[in-house]
Amino acid sequence: MIWTYLDTWIVIIACLSAVSCALLGNFLVLRKMSMMGDAISHAVLPGIAIAFIVSGSRDSWMMFAGAVIAGILTALFTQGIHKLGKVDEGASMGIVFTSLFAIGLILINFAAHDVDLDPSCVLYGAIELAPLNTVEIGGIDIPRSVLSLGLVLIVNVILVSLFYKELKISSFDPALATTMGVNANLMHYALMVMVAITTVACFESAGSILVVAMFIVPAATAYLCTHRMSVMIFISLVVAVLMAVLGHVAAITIPQLWGFSDTITAGGISVVAAFIFILAVIFAPEQGVLSQRRNRFHVFLKTVEEDILGVLYRLNEAGNQGNEKNVKRFLYESLGVKRKSFNKALLNLVQNDRVQLKEGLLFLTETGETFARSIIRSHRLWEAYIYKHFNIPADHLHDAAERLEHITTKEMQDRLYKEAGETSDDPHGKPIPEK
């Protein structure tokens, strides 16, 4: 891999674009408006065309101003259609950006046909060429994109820092924000204006596809990893920098493995962004696939442990000992518990000093009996409650109580006891263990 000063500038431009988009993308994801960046990036076309028609110039600042105005109008029209027409937010985005994009194509075709419109540039951007368009500052040639994107990033940081609380509250609950004296509509339109400006600033270098990826992927990845807004923003910015740096490195190195020179940086960044998001989907601490499977298994194992305690309590109540094979067979036949799950649950109970295993027999320890009494109390209170209030036959009560006993707290036990008439026996005539 040969690294030049142009590669350094490309990475800097990519990082500025990604961080600028990711900072605002967090609030778009919370508002379920992730595709607003995509809508604006398509809808800027009529603004560019009208700016050329009015000025007769292809000056970049005129084009930028026209695009920003078109982007702001896109956000306003989208919100207007959503509120006045009672149309879904996503549908209103689709209506606005497709209409404005079509108008832009017509204007360019009939009135501004001299404007160059390269479809591949619109989709993928020209981030590799951005470092070539420079201005001299202090004897140093600096790409124009670095100046414009740096300015946009500074403005975004200032906006989010000054109005962080207002943006957060209005993103989670606009009605609550209004009751607290926060102008939710003003916050919405201020955010949309900054999204429009950021999208247009990044559009020339990054292109439509990459702008969407920069808005959505870092924020969506962070959303999977945390429930705290401040942490979410920090993670999204880290992801944004990683996808920018690793994406360019991947674009100039990985194709060489298959005999190609390189590929476009926008594509590399988008692929790396998707890879990072997939990793978050799998390994996120709470919402990841592995974490959810682990949590489900933990809940299942806890249920099996409580069922074992309940069976042993009933056996002791009947004057029998808990034979391990009989308990295992009962749980397997009645609850479908497999041998591996039973052994794991039993091992946990032994390690936590709730059950003792001697010569093939299971004994409740003092601690285990306390837990078992609470489980049986919950079960029989539920049976008594259901029997009293729903007039269900006694022989149909067990399955419902079996499910509910595992989620019953002590406070719920007290409520059930009162609602069941403070009875000391369940509908089968068995005593309800005292509290």
VOPAGU-2260 file (C-alpha; in pm, 1 decimal, decimal comma):
REM VOPAGU-2260
SITE   aa  ch    i         X         Y         Z
SITE  MET   A    0       0,0       0,0       0,0
SITE  ILE   A    1     136,2     338,5    -106,2
SITE  TRP   A    2      12,0     624,8     110,0
SITE  THR   A    3      38,5     981,4     -20,1
SITE  TYR   A    4     -61,8    1322,6     109,2
SITE  LEU   A    5    -374,9    1294,3    -107,0
SITE  ASP   A    6    -480,2     987,4      92,7
SITE  THR   A    7    -437,8    1188,2     412,1
SITE  TRP   A    8    -664,2    1463,7     281,9
SITE  ILE   A    9    -919,7    1208,9     160,5
SITE  VAL   A   10    -936,3    1054,5     508,3
SITE  ILE   A   11    -965,2    1397,9     671,3
SITE  ILE   A   12   -1251,2    1493,2     437,4
SITE  ALA   A   13   -1421,9    1158,2     500,4
SITE  CYS   A   14   -1386,8    1198,4     877,5
SITE  LEU   A   15   -1526,9    1551,7     873,8
SITE  SER   A   16   -1822,3    1437,2     662,0
SITE  ALA   A   17   -1889,8    1128,5     874,2
SITE  VAL   A   18   -1865,4    1307,1    1209,8
SITE  SER   A   19   -2084,6    1597,2    1091,5
SITE  CYS   A   20   -2353,5    1357,4     970,6
SITE  ALA   A   21   -2329,3    1120,5    1268,0
SITE  LEU   A   22   -2370,9    1400,2    1520,7
SITE  LEU   A   23   -2710,2    1494,4    1376,4
SITE  GLY   A   24   -2793,9    1138,4    1276,6
SITE  ASN   A   25   -2846,0    1043,1    1641,8
SITE  PHE   A   26   -3145,6    1274,0    1663,4
SITE  LEU   A   27   -3279,4    1160,1    1325,5
SITE  VAL   A   28   -3268,2     796,2    1438,6
SITE  LEU   A   29   -3451,5     880,6    1762,1
SITE  ARG   A   30   -3715,0    1072,9    1563,8
SITE  LYS   A   31   -3752,3     783,6    1315,8
SITE  MET   A   32   -3643,1    1016,1    1034,0
SITE  SER   A   33   -3326,9     834,5     929,8
SITE  MET   A   34   -3394,8     875,1     557,5
SITE  MET   A   35   -3419,6    1253,9     571,1
SITE  GLY   A   36   -3056,8    1279,6     456,8
SITE  ASP   A   37   -3138,8    1062,5     155,4
SITE  ALA   A   38   -3445,2    1271,4      74,6
SITE  ILE   A   39   -3249,0    1597,4      89,8
SITE  SER   A   40   -2957,5    1460,7    -113,7
SITE  HIS   A   41   -3199,9    1379,5    -398,0
SITE  ALA   A   42   -3407,6    1695,4    -365,3
SITE  VAL   A   43   -3117,3    1942,4    -394,9
SITE  LEU   A   44   -3115,3    1905,1    -774,1
SITE  PRO   A   45   -3376,7    2175,0    -850,0
SITE  GLY   A   46   -3192,6    2414,6    -618,0
SITE  ILE   A   47   -2872,0    2360,7    -812,5
SITE  ALA   A   48   -3050,8    2409,0   -1144,4
SITE  ILE   A   49   -3236,4    2723,6   -1034,4
SITE  ALA   A   50   -2915,1    2872,7    -891,3
SITE  PHE   A   51   -2749,3    2823,6   -1229,9
SITE  ILE   A   52   -3046,7    2971,1   -1417,8
SITE  VAL   A   53   -3069,1    3278,4   -1194,7
SITE  SER   A   54   -2696,3    3352,0   -1172,2
SITE  GLY   A   55   -2581,3    3213,1   -1505,2
SITE  SER   A   56   -2275,1    3097,0   -1316,3
SITE  ARG   A   57   -2144,8    2760,6   -1202,3
SITE  ASP   A   58   -1977,4    2915,5    -899,8
SITE  SER   A   59   -1969,3    2656,6    -621,8
SITE  TRP   A   60   -2103,9    2894,6    -357,1
SITE  MET   A   61   -2408,9    2979,0    -571,8
SITE  MET   A   62   -2473,1    2610,6    -626,9
SITE  PHE   A   63   -2428,2    2549,6    -254,8
SITE  ALA   A   64   -2677,0    2820,1    -162,0
SITE  GLY   A   65   -2935,6    2687,7    -407,6
SITE  ALA   A   66   -2890,6    2335,0    -282,5
SITE  VAL   A   67   -2924,6    2442,5      81,6
SITE  ILE   A   68   -3248,3    2628,4       8,1
SITE  ALA   A   69   -3384,1    2321,8    -171,6
SITE  GLY   A   70   -3280,7    2102,9     120,4
SITE  ILE   A   71   -3454,8    2328,5     372,5
SITE  LEU   A   72   -3769,1    2333,8     158,4
SITE  THR   A   73   -3757,9    1953,7     148,6
SITE  ALA   A   74   -3765,8    1939,0     527,4
SITE  LEU   A   75   -4044,6    2198,6     545,4
SITE  PHE   A   76   -4257,2    2029,7     277,8
SITE  THR   A   77   -4206,6    1689,9     439,3
SITE  GLN   A   78   -4322,0    1812,2     778,1
SITE  GLY   A   79   -4609,8    2006,7     623,8
SITE  ILE   A   80   -4743,6    1704,6     433,0
SITE  HIS   A   81   -4698,2    1486,6     739,9
SITE  LYS   A   82   -4895,6    1719,7     967,1
SITE  LEU   A   83   -5155,8    1868,3     733,5
SITE  GLY   A   84   -5220,0    1559,2     524,7
SITE  LYS   A   85   -5190,8    1310,7     813,3
SITE  VAL   A   86   -4944,0    1114,9     599,8
SITE  ASP   A   87   -4676,5     887,8     744,9
SITE  GLU   A   88   -4338,8    1061,4     783,1
SITE  GLY   A   89   -4164,2     812,6     553,1
SITE  ALA   A   90   -4433,4     846,1     286,6
SITE  SER   A   91   -4416,8    1226,0     298,2
SITE  MET   A   92   -4037,4    1208,7     247,8
SITE  GLY   A   93   -4088,3     987,1     -55,6
SITE  ILE   A   94   -4347,8    1223,1    -204,8
SITE  VAL   A   95   -4134,8    1534,1    -159,3
SITE  PHE   A   96   -3793,1    1414,1    -270,2
SITE  THR   A   97   -3918,4    1224,8    -576,8
SITE  SER   A   98   -4120,8    1527,8    -687,7
SITE  LEU   A   99   -3835,4    1774,0    -636,5
SITE  PHE   A  100   -3585,8    1537,3    -799,3
SITE  ALA   A  101   -3810,5    1509,5   -1105,9
SITE  ILE   A  102   -3848,5    1888,3   -1120,5
SITE  GLY   A  103   -3471,8    1923,6   -1102,9
SITE  LEU   A  104   -3420,7    1685,2   -1392,3
SITE  ILE   A  105   -3673,4    1877,7   -1603,0
SITE  LEU   A  106   -3507,1    2211,7   -1524,8
SITE  ILE   A  107   -3163,6    2080,3   -1615,1
SITE  ASN   A  108   -3289,6    1915,7   -1931,6
SITE  PHE   A  109   -3474,1    2220,0   -2067,5
SITE  ALA   A  110   -3313,1    2525,6   -1913,1
SITE  ALA   A  111   -2970,1    2437,7   -1778,9
SITE  HIS   A  112   -2851,2    2164,2   -2010,9
SITE  ASP   A  113   -2494,0    2290,8   -1988,8
SITE  VAL   A  114   -2470,3    2182,4   -1626,6
SITE  ASP   A  115   -2267,0    1864,3   -1596,4
SITE  LEU   A  116   -2457,8    1589,1   -1418,2
SITE  ASP   A  117   -2262,5    1269,1   -1382,9
SITE  PRO   A  118   -2492,5     996,5   -1240,7
SITE  SER   A  119   -2200,0     809,9   -1086,1
SITE  CYS   A  120   -2084,0    1129,4    -915,2
SITE  VAL   A  121   -2432,8    1185,4    -775,6
SITE  LEU   A  122   -2439,6     832,6    -634,4
SITE  TYR   A  123   -2080,7     783,7    -520,6
SITE  GLY   A  124   -1943,9    1136,9    -493,2
SITE  ALA   A  125   -1592,4    1236,8    -589,1
SITE  ILE   A  126   -1408,0    1221,9    -260,9
SITE  GLU   A  127   -1086,7    1109,8    -436,7
SITE  LEU   A  128   -1087,1    1435,5    -637,9
SITE  ALA   A  129   -1185,1    1666,0    -350,6
SITE  PRO   A  130    -822,7    1725,7    -235,2
SITE  LEU   A  131    -738,1    1866,5    -580,0
SITE  ASN   A  132    -971,3    2165,0    -543,1
SITE  THR   A  133    -766,8    2376,3    -303,7
SITE  VAL   A  134    -727,8    2726,9    -167,0
SITE  GLU   A  135    -405,1    2869,3     -33,8
SITE  ILE   A  136    -405,0    2973,2     330,6
SITE  GLY   A  137     -81,6    3079,9     491,9
SITE  GLY   A  138     116,2    2929,0     208,2
SITE  ILE   A  139     -53,3    2590,9     248,9
SITE  ASP   A  140    -290,4    2444,9      -8,0
SITE  ILE   A  141    -601,0    2325,7     176,8
SITE  PRO   A  142    -891,0    2151,1       1,5
SITE  ARG   A  143   -1206,6    2361,5     -14,5
SITE  SER   A  144   -1403,3    2065,8     116,7
SITE  VAL   A  145   -1201,4    2068,4     439,2
SITE  LEU   A  146   -1291,3    2431,8     500,8
SITE  SER   A  147   -1662,5    2393,5     423,7
SITE  LEU   A  148   -1700,7    2065,5     611,2
SITE  GLY   A  149   -1495,5    2194,0     903,9
SITE  LEU   A  150   -1721,6    2499,1     929,6
SITE  VAL   A  151   -2033,5    2280,3     915,0
SITE  LEU   A  152   -1893,5    2050,8    1185,7
SITE  ILE   A  153   -1818,3    2346,5    1414,7
SITE  VAL   A  154   -2171,4    2483,1    1369,6
SITE  ASN   A  155   -2320,8    2137,3    1438,0
SITE  VAL   A  156   -2114,9    2096,7    1754,3
SITE  ILE   A  157   -2219,1    2442,0    1877,0
SITE  LEU   A  158   -2586,8    2373,3    1801,8
SITE  VAL   A  159   -2589,8    2035,2    1976,8
SITE  SER   A  160   -2390,0    2168,1    2273,5
SITE  LEU   A  161   -2614,9    2469,7    2330,0
SITE  PHE   A  162   -2946,5    2292,2    2274,7
SITE  TYR   A  163   -2858,2    1937,6    2378,3
SITE  LYS   A  164   -3131,0    1911,4    2644,2
SITE  GLU   A  165   -3397,0    2062,2    2416,5
SITE  LEU   A  166   -3303,8    1840,1    2121,4
SITE  LYS   A  167   -3300,4    1530,7    2340,8
SITE  ILE   A  168   -3637,1    1593,4    2503,8
SITE  SER   A  169   -3809,5    1693,4    2179,1
SITE  SER   A  170   -3665,4    1386,9    2004,3
SITE  PHE   A  171   -3795,7    1144,0    2267,0
SITE  ASP   A  172   -4129,7    1310,9    2339,4
SITE  PRO   A  173   -4233,3    1634,5    2162,2
SITE  ALA   A  174   -4550,2    1663,8    2372,9
SITE  LEU   A  175   -4350,9    1643,3    2696,8
SITE  ALA   A  176   -4104,2    1898,5    2561,1
SITE  THR   A  177   -4389,8    2141,1    2494,5
SITE  THR   A  178   -4525,2    2103,5    2848,1
SITE  MET   A  179   -4175,9    2177,2    2981,6
SITE  GLY   A  180   -4158,1    2502,9    2787,7
SITE  VAL   A  181   -3941,3    2373,4    2502,3
SITE  ASN   A  182   -4054,2    2475,2    2154,5
SITE  ALA   A  183   -4051,6    2130,7    1991,9
SITE  ASN   A  184   -4138,7    2267,6    1646,6
SITE  LEU   A  185   -3853,9    2518,5    1658,0
SITE  MET   A  186   -3610,8    2243,9    1759,2
SITE  HIS   A  187   -3739,9    2024,2    1477,5
SITE  TYR   A  188   -3695,1    2287,7    1209,1
SITE  ALA   A  189   -3356,8    2396,0    1344,2
SITE  LEU   A  190   -3242,4    2032,9    1324,7
SITE  MET   A  191   -3382,9    1996,5     972,7
SITE  VAL   A  192   -3202,0    2310,6     857,3
SITE  MET   A  193   -2872,7    2179,4     989,9
SITE  VAL   A  194   -2938,9    1838,6     833,0
SITE  ALA   A  195   -3000,5    2012,1     499,8
SITE  ILE   A  196   -2682,1    2218,8     524,4
SITE  THR   A  197   -2476,7    1917,3     634,0
SITE  THR   A  198   -2617,4    1699,4     356,6
SITE  VAL   A  199   -2540,3    1955,6      88,3
SITE  ALA   A  200   -2191,1    2018,3     227,4
SITE  CYS   A  201   -2112,4    1644,7     220,2
SITE  PHE   A  202   -2300,5    1569,2    -102,6
SITE  GLU   A  203   -2037,4    1693,0    -349,2
SITE  SER   A  204   -1758,6    1486,0    -197,2
SITE  ALA   A  205   -1945,1    1190,2     -51,6
SITE  GLY   A  206   -2234,3    1135,4    -290,7
SITE  SER   A  207   -2589,6    1027,1    -215,9
SITE  ILE   A  208   -2520,0     670,4     -97,6
SITE  LEU   A  209   -2240,7     761,9     140,4
SITE  VAL   A  210   -2430,8    1057,2     288,6
SITE  VAL   A  211   -2714,8     823,4     382,0
SITE  ALA   A  212   -2469,4     573,7     532,7
SITE  MET   A  213   -2300,3     847,2     735,6
SITE  PHE   A  214   -2628,8     972,5     878,0
SITE  ILE   A  215   -2775,3     634,0     963,6
SITE  VAL   A  216   -2509,7     370,6    1033,9
SITE  PRO   A  217   -2306,8     535,3    1316,1
SITE  ALA   A  218   -2622,3     642,6    1500,7
SITE  ALA   A  219   -2798,2     308,4    1447,4
SITE  THR   A  220   -2488,6     121,2    1564,7
SITE  ALA   A  221   -2464,1     336,2    1876,8
SITE  TYR   A  222   -2836,2     292,5    1941,2
SITE  LEU   A  223   -2781,8     -83,2    1966,1
SITE  CYS   A  224   -2498,8     -41,8    2214,9
SITE  THR   A  225   -2643,4     190,8    2479,5
SITE  HIS   A  226   -2956,2     349,5    2625,4
SITE  ARG   A  227   -2788,2     676,4    2726,8
SITE  MET   A  228   -2802,0     966,8    2482,7
SITE  SER   A  229   -2460,1    1110,7    2567,4
SITE  VAL   A  230   -2293,7     769,7    2532,1
SITE  MET   A  231   -2483,5     709,8    2208,7
SITE  ILE   A  232   -2344,7    1030,0    2057,5
SITE  PHE   A  233   -1988,5     942,0    2165,1
SITE  ILE   A  234   -2009,8     589,2    2019,9
SITE  SER   A  235   -2156,8     721,0    1694,5
SITE  LEU   A  236   -1866,9     964,8    1651,5
SITE  VAL   A  237   -1613,9     686,6    1714,4
SITE  VAL   A  238   -1790,2     465,3    1459,3
SITE  ALA   A  239   -1795,1     754,3    1211,3
SITE  VAL   A  240   -1418,3     801,9    1235,3
SITE  LEU   A  241   -1354,8     427,7    1212,1
SITE  MET   A  242   -1569,8     382,8     903,1
SITE  ALA   A  243   -1399,1     679,0     733,5
SITE  VAL   A  244   -1042,9     566,8     806,5
SITE  LEU   A  245   -1089,0     193,2     761,4
SITE  GLY   A  246   -1311,4     246,5     457,5
SITE  HIS   A  247   -1042,4     433,3     265,4
SITE  VAL   A  248    -774,3     187,2     372,6
SITE  ALA   A  249    -996,5     -99,0     257,8
SITE  ALA   A  250   -1064,7      73,6     -74,2
SITE  ILE   A  251    -695,6      98,6    -162,9
SITE  THR   A  252    -577,7    -237,0     -23,2
SITE  ILE   A  253    -843,9    -506,9     -44,3
SITE  PRO   A  254    -901,5    -488,5    -424,0
SITE  GLN   A  255    -529,7    -560,7    -470,8
SITE  LEU   A  256    -588,4    -906,0    -325,2
SITE  TRP   A  257    -795,3    -986,2    -635,1
SITE  GLY   A  258    -561,4    -820,1    -881,7
SITE  PHE   A  259    -731,2    -479,3    -905,0
SITE  SER   A  260    -562,5    -148,9    -834,4
SITE  ASP   A  261    -826,9      -2,3    -600,3
SITE  THR   A  262   -1192,1      98,0    -578,3
SITE  ILE   A  263   -1387,4     410,0    -491,1
SITE  THR   A  264   -1352,5     526,5    -134,1
SITE  ALA   A  265   -1726,6     586,9     -93,4
SITE  GLY   A  266   -1791,8     220,0    -162,1
SITE  GLY   A  267   -1520,6     112,9      81,7
SITE  ILE   A  268   -1658,3     334,5     356,8
SITE  SER   A  269   -2013,0     207,7     300,6
SITE  VAL   A  270   -1899,0    -155,9     314,7
SITE  VAL   A  271   -1699,2     -98,7     635,1
SITE  ALA   A  272   -1998,2      82,9     785,3
SITE  ALA   A  273   -2220,6    -215,5     709,4
SITE  PHE   A  274   -1961,5    -451,7     861,5
SITE  ILE   A  275   -1943,3    -245,0    1182,6
SITE  PHE   A  276   -2321,4    -240,9    1206,6
SITE  ILE   A  277   -2338,8    -619,9    1162,2
SITE  LEU   A  278   -2086,8    -660,4    1444,5
SITE  ALA   A  279   -2307,7    -441,3    1665,1
SITE  VAL   A  280   -2616,3    -645,9    1574,8
SITE  ILE   A  281   -2435,8    -962,1    1684,2
SITE  PHE   A  282   -2227,6    -845,5    1982,0
SITE  ALA   A  283   -2411,8    -540,9    2128,1
SITE  PRO   A  284   -2416,9    -577,1    2508,9
SITE  GLU   A  285   -2796,2    -574,6    2553,7
SITE  GLN   A  286   -2965,1    -570,2    2214,0
SITE  GLY   A  287   -2719,6    -792,4    2025,9
SITE  VAL   A  288   -2821,1   -1134,8    1899,4
SITE  LEU   A  289   -2577,4   -1317,4    2128,5
SITE  SER   A  290   -2673,4   -1109,2    2430,0
SITE  GLN   A  291   -3045,0   -1169,2    2375,3
SITE  ARG   A  292   -2989,8   -1542,2    2334,6
SITE  ARG   A  293   -2780,9   -1545,4    2651,8
SITE  ASN   A  294   -3050,4   -1352,1    2839,9
SITE  ARG   A  295   -3324,6   -1583,5    2716,8
SITE  PHE   A  296   -3124,7   -1886,0    2825,5
SITE  HIS   A  297   -3058,2   -1724,5    3164,6
SITE  VAL   A  298   -3432,3   -1666,6    3215,8
SITE  PHE   A  299   -3508,0   -2023,0    3103,2
SITE  LEU   A  300   -3244,1   -2164,3    3338,4
SITE  LYS   A  301   -3378,6   -1960,0    3628,6
SITE  THR   A  302   -3726,1   -2100,2    3554,5
SITE  VAL   A  303   -3591,1   -2456,0    3558,3
SITE  GLU   A  304   -3416,3   -2392,0    3890,1
SITE  GLU   A  305   -3739,4   -2265,5    4043,5
SITE  ASP   A  306   -3929,9   -2564,5    3903,6
SITE  ILE   A  307   -3679,2   -2802,2    4066,3
SITE  LEU   A  308   -3721,9   -2623,6    4399,2
SITE  GLY   A  309   -4098,7   -2640,8    4361,4
SITE  VAL   A  310   -4094,2   -3015,1    4288,2
SITE  LEU   A  311   -3867,7   -3085,0    4585,9
SITE  TYR   A  312   -4092,8   -2880,8    4814,8
SITE  ARG   A  313   -4400,2   -3074,5    4703,8
SITE  LEU   A  314   -4217,5   -3404,9    4756,9
SITE  ASN   A  315   -4114,5   -3299,6    5107,8
SITE  GLU   A  316   -4471,3   -3188,5    5174,5
SITE  ALA   A  317   -4591,2   -3536,6    5075,4
SITE  GLY   A  318   -4328,8   -3702,0    5297,4
SITE  ASN   A  319   -4110,7   -3827,1    5007,6
SITE  GLN   A  320   -3745,8   -3771,1    4920,0
SITE  GLY   A  321   -3640,1   -3604,7    4597,3
SITE  ASN   A  322   -3489,4   -3876,9    4382,0
SITE  GLU   A  323   -3275,4   -3710,1    4113,7
SITE  LYS   A  324   -3392,9   -3940,4    3833,0
SITE  ASN   A  325   -3758,3   -3900,7    3926,4
SITE  VAL   A  326   -3729,8   -3520,4    3943,5
SITE  LYS   A  327   -3549,8   -3516,1    3610,1
SITE  ARG   A  328   -3811,3   -3741,2    3450,5
SITE  PHE   A  329   -4098,3   -3530,1    3588,6
SITE  LEU   A  330   -3951,3   -3205,0    3457,2
SITE  TYR   A  331   -3872,5   -3359,4    3121,1
SITE  GLU   A  332   -4220,8   -3500,4    3076,4
SITE  SER   A  333   -4419,8   -3204,8    3211,7
SITE  LEU   A  334   -4207,0   -2910,0    3100,6
SITE  GLY   A  335   -3990,0   -3049,2    2822,3
SITE  VAL   A  336   -3666,1   -2977,5    3009,0
SITE  LYS   A  337   -3372,3   -3152,3    2848,3
SITE  ARG   A  338   -3099,4   -3332,7    3041,1
SITE  LYS   A  339   -2834,8   -3067,9    2969,2
SITE  SER   A  340   -3058,2   -2786,9    3097,1
SITE  PHE   A  341   -3157,7   -2988,2    3404,6
SITE  ASN   A  342   -2795,6   -3066,4    3491,4
SITE  LYS   A  343   -2692,2   -2702,9    3449,5
SITE  ALA   A  344   -2981,5   -2579,1    3665,2
SITE  LEU   A  345   -2910,7   -2841,8    3932,8
SITE  LEU   A  346   -2540,7   -2748,2    3936,3
SITE  ASN   A  347   -2634,6   -2382,3    3991,5
SITE  LEU   A  348   -2863,8   -2476,8    4279,1
SITE  VAL   A  349   -2590,9   -2685,5    4443,5
SITE  GLN   A  350   -2331,8   -2410,3    4400,2
SITE  ASN   A  351   -2570,6   -2151,4    4547,7
SITE  ASP   A  352   -2638,5   -2379,2    4848,4
SITE  ARG   A  353   -3006,6   -2426,6    4773,3
SITE  VAL   A  354   -2995,1   -2799,9    4704,3
SITE  GLN   A  355   -2775,4   -3081,5    4835,8
SITE  LEU   A  356   -2714,6   -3401,8    4639,3
SITE  LYS   A  357   -2645,3   -3718,5    4842,3
SITE  GLU   A  358   -2651,3   -4072,4    4706,8
SITE  GLY   A  359   -2884,4   -3986,0    4421,9
SITE  LEU   A  360   -3127,8   -3794,3    4644,4
SITE  LEU   A  361   -3192,4   -3419,4    4636,9
SITE  PHE   A  362   -3242,4   -3227,2    4960,3
SITE  LEU   A  363   -3348,6   -2867,1    5005,7
SITE  THR   A  364   -3112,6   -2660,9    5218,2
SITE  GLU   A  365   -3248,7   -2397,2    5454,2
SITE  THR   A  366   -3192,9   -2131,3    5189,5
SITE  GLY   A  367   -3343,8   -2351,0    4919,7
SITE  GLU   A  368   -3653,9   -2416,0    5127,5
SITE  THR   A  369   -3705,8   -2042,2    5174,4
SITE  PHE   A  370   -3699,1   -1989,8    4797,0
SITE  ALA   A  371   -3916,8   -2296,5    4739,0
SITE  ARG   A  372   -4180,1   -2175,6    4988,6
SITE  SER   A  373   -4200,6   -1841,6    4805,7
SITE  ILE   A  374   -4245,8   -2016,0    4468,8
SITE  ILE   A  375   -4517,5   -2247,9    4599,4
SITE  ARG   A  376   -4686,0   -1956,4    4776,7
SITE  SER   A  377   -4698,9   -1763,3    4447,8
SITE  HIS   A  378   -4831,5   -2067,8    4260,4
SITE  ARG   A  379   -5112,6   -2144,4    4503,5
SITE  LEU   A  380   -5209,1   -1779,6    4548,2
SITE  TRP   A  381   -5250,4   -1750,1    4172,1
SITE  GLU   A  382   -5465,7   -2061,9    4167,4
SITE  ALA   A  383   -5683,0   -1921,1    4445,9
SITE  TYR   A  384   -5709,8   -1582,0    4274,9
SITE  ILE   A  385   -5798,0   -1724,6    3932,4
SITE  TYR   A  386   -6045,3   -1970,1    4081,4
SITE  LYS   A  387   -6225,1   -1695,5    4274,4
SITE  HIS   A  388   -6242,3   -1426,5    4005,8
SITE  PHE   A  389   -6268,1   -1624,0    3680,7
SITE  ASN   A  390   -6469,0   -1929,5    3789,1
SITE  ILE   A  391   -6230,8   -2172,2    3616,7
SITE  PRO   A  392   -6245,4   -2541,2    3721,2
SITE  ALA   A  393   -5977,9   -2639,1    3972,2
SITE  ASP   A  394   -5820,2   -2894,5    3740,5
SITE  HIS   A  395   -5749,9   -2620,0    3480,9
SITE  LEU   A  396   -5561,2   -2383,4    3710,7
SITE  HIS   A  397   -5214,7   -2539,1    3725,5
SITE  ASP   A  398   -5075,9   -2438,8    3383,7
SITE  ALA   A  399   -5161,8   -2070,2    3422,3
SITE  ALA   A  400   -5024,5   -2056,0    3777,8
SITE  GLU   A  401   -4711,5   -2241,7    3660,7
SITE  ARG   A  402   -4630,0   -1956,8    3420,6
SITE  LEU   A  403   -4720,7   -1671,5    3652,4
SITE  GLU   A  404   -4535,2   -1796,9    3960,9
SITE  HIS   A  405   -4197,7   -1713,2    3803,1
SITE  ILE   A  406   -4273,2   -1341,4    3763,7
SITE  THR   A  407   -4446,6   -1279,9    4096,5
SITE  THR   A  408   -4287,5   -1036,9    4339,2
SITE  LYS   A  409   -4349,9   -1020,2    4714,5
SITE  GLU   A  410   -4566,6    -712,3    4663,5
SITE  MET   A  411   -4775,4    -907,0    4411,5
SITE  GLN   A  412   -4806,2   -1192,2    4660,9
SITE  ASP   A  413   -4954,4    -952,5    4916,0
SITE  ARG   A  414   -5205,1    -821,5    4659,6
SITE  LEU   A  415   -5299,1   -1173,7    4551,9
SITE  TYR   A  416   -5348,7   -1278,9    4912,9
SITE  LYS   A  417   -5596,6    -997,4    4969,8
SITE  GLU   A  418   -5773,3   -1041,7    4634,8
SITE  ALA   A  419   -5806,4   -1416,9    4693,2
SITE  GLY   A  420   -5990,6   -1352,5    5020,4
SITE  GLU   A  421   -5692,7   -1408,9    5254,8
SITE  THR   A  422   -5747,7   -1782,1    5225,6
SITE  SER   A  423   -5500,1   -2029,6    5373,5
SITE  ASP   A  424   -5568,7   -2307,7    5119,8
SITE  ASP   A  425   -5565,2   -2328,1    4741,2
SITE  PRO   A  426   -5866,2   -2464,3    4544,3
SITE  HIS   A  427   -5719,7   -2816,5    4570,9
SITE  GLY   A  428   -5720,9   -2799,0    4952,0
SITE  LYS   A  429   -5342,8   -2769,1    4979,8
SITE  PRO   A  430   -5204,3   -2517,7    5232,0
SITE  ILE   A  431   -5062,1   -2191,6    5101,5
SITE  PRO   A  432   -4721,6   -2139,1    5267,2
SITE  GLU   A  433   -4713,9   -1841,8    5498,1
SITE  LYS   A  434   -4525,3   -1528,8    5400,4
